[in-house]
Amino acid sequence: MGFTLKGHSNQHQSFSTNNSWTHSVQLAFLLSANKHPTSYEDVFSHTVSEAAKLGVNVLPTIVYADFETAIHIAVTTAWPGLEVKACRFHLGQSWWRKILSLGLIKQYGKKD
């Protein structure tokens, strides 16, 4: 069972767990006042301690996240040694925004 962290907008995050590449179950949803690594670390610490009260050990091996540096720093601080992978959805969004910002939309749609 892997651990997935998916970003949905500027100020909120969703925690899910995947049991295969096609299924995920949302574990938590949070709103944050900022995007500082320490804020995320506080959330992870609280999540781990609350899960421990239920007898659940939260030890992710892989985290999928957007390209926000703070989240990468926080997860590797909270769980040293885990693997951080980029979310393909957010990568595609980033590429599309760049295509639009450079005015390449006409060239992008051509088939020559």
C-alpha positions in Angstrom: 0.0 0.0 0.0 1.6 3.3 -1.1 0.9 6.8 0.3 -0.1 9.5 -2.1 -0.3 13.2 -1.5 -2.1 15.1 -4.2 -2.4 18.9 -4.4 -5.7 20.3 -5.6 -5.1 24.1 -5.5 -3.0 26.7 -3.9 -4.1 26.3 -0.3 -5.3 22.7 0.2 -4.0 19.2 0.0 -5.5 15.8 0.0 -4.0 12.6 1.5 -4.9 9.4 -0.2 -3.7 5.8 -0.1 -3.3 3.7 -3.2 -3.6 -0.1 -3.2 -3.0 -0.3 -6.9 -2.4 2.2 -9.8 -6.1 2.6 -10.3 -7.7 2.8 -6.9 -7.2 5.3 -4.1 -9.0 6.2 -0.9 -9.0 9.7 0.5 -7.7 9.7 4.0 -7.8 13.4 4.9 -8.3 16.9 3.4 -6.8 20.0 4.9 -6.6 23.7 4.4 -3.4 25.6 5.2 -2.6 29.2 5.7 0.7 29.0 3.9 3.1 26.7 2.0 6.0 26.6 4.4 7.7 23.2 4.9 7.2 23.5 8.7 3.4 23.9 8.3 3.3 20.6 6.2 5.6 18.9 8.7 3.2 19.9 11.6 0.3 18.3 9.6 2.3 15.1 8.9 3.4 14.9 12.6 -0.2 15.3 13.8 -1.5 12.8 11.2 1.1 10.2 12.3 0.3 10.7 16.0 -3.4 10.5 15.5 -3.0 7.4 13.3 -0.8 5.8 16.1 -3.7 6.3 18.6 -5.7 4.1 16.3 -2.9 1.5 16.1 -2.0 2.6 12.5 1.6 3.1 11.6 2.0 5.6 8.8 5.2 4.8 6.9 4.9 5.8 3.3 7.5 4.6 0.8 6.4 6.8 -2.1 4.8 10.2 -2.2 3.3 11.7 -5.4 3.2 15.4 -5.2 3.0 18.5 -7.4 6.1 20.7 -8.0 5.8 22.7 -4.8 9.2 22.7 -3.1 7.8 23.0 0.4 5.9 19.7 0.2 9.0 17.9 -1.1 11.1 19.2 1.8 8.4 18.4 4.4 7.8 14.8 3.3 11.5 14.0 3.2 11.9 15.5 6.6 8.9 13.6 8.1 9.8 10.3 6.4 13.6 10.2 5.5 14.3 7.7 2.7 11.0 7.8 1.0 10.8 8.4 -2.7 9.1 11.6 -4.0 7.6 11.4 -7.5 6.1 14.1 -9.6 2.4 14.1 -10.3 1.9 13.7 -14.0 -1.4 15.7 -13.9 0.4 18.7 -12.5 3.3 18.3 -14.9 0.8 18.4 -17.8 -0.8 21.5 -16.3 2.5 23.2 -16.0 3.4 22.4 -19.6 0.0 23.7 -20.8 0.4 27.0 -18.9 3.9 27.4 -20.5 2.5 26.7 -24.0 -0.2 29.4 -23.4 2.2 31.9 -21.9 4.6 31.7 -24.8 1.7 32.1 -27.3 2.4 28.7 -28.9 -1.2 27.5 -28.9 -1.5 27.8 -32.7 1.7 25.8 -33.3 0.8 23.3 -30.6 -2.5 22.4 -32.5 -0.9 22.1 -36.0 -0.3 18.7 -37.4 2.7 19.3 -39.7 
